[in-house]
């Protein structure tokens, strides 16, 4: 029972820490981020297993972690507010070509991150970006401007969050 409580405690603690850290922490991994993740995993393992390094205890901890993950996914299906807090909501960082500096600051995303994502998606230059959306996965989606018809709303207005969650 000790292993189950340790596993559940560490799962919830890591969920809270990574949720508060924001999605960009996990989306663009640097060498330092990888080193930090390895250190965190070692500390987490020690905290969950305690002094019992048996295969049985390890299996019990793994089952606990997977079970909590499945339980949370089922709860999120029935509780949209909880899903929004756990997973976050997409944030519109550039809206109709105008950067939202406050949202970018809160999400710890700078203009260079957005321009890099735009180049990776084949859009070059800030003037070509209609919307830049920080997705819940931590990736940045770029919706380019339609230069054929400047008033075009072919895809309709975005309905993503404009300031909730990070």
Helices and strands as residue ranges (DSSP letters): H 2-21, H 24-27, H 31-49, H 55-78, H 80-87, E 91-95, E 98-99, H 101-107, H 111-120, G 126-128, E 129-134, E 140-144
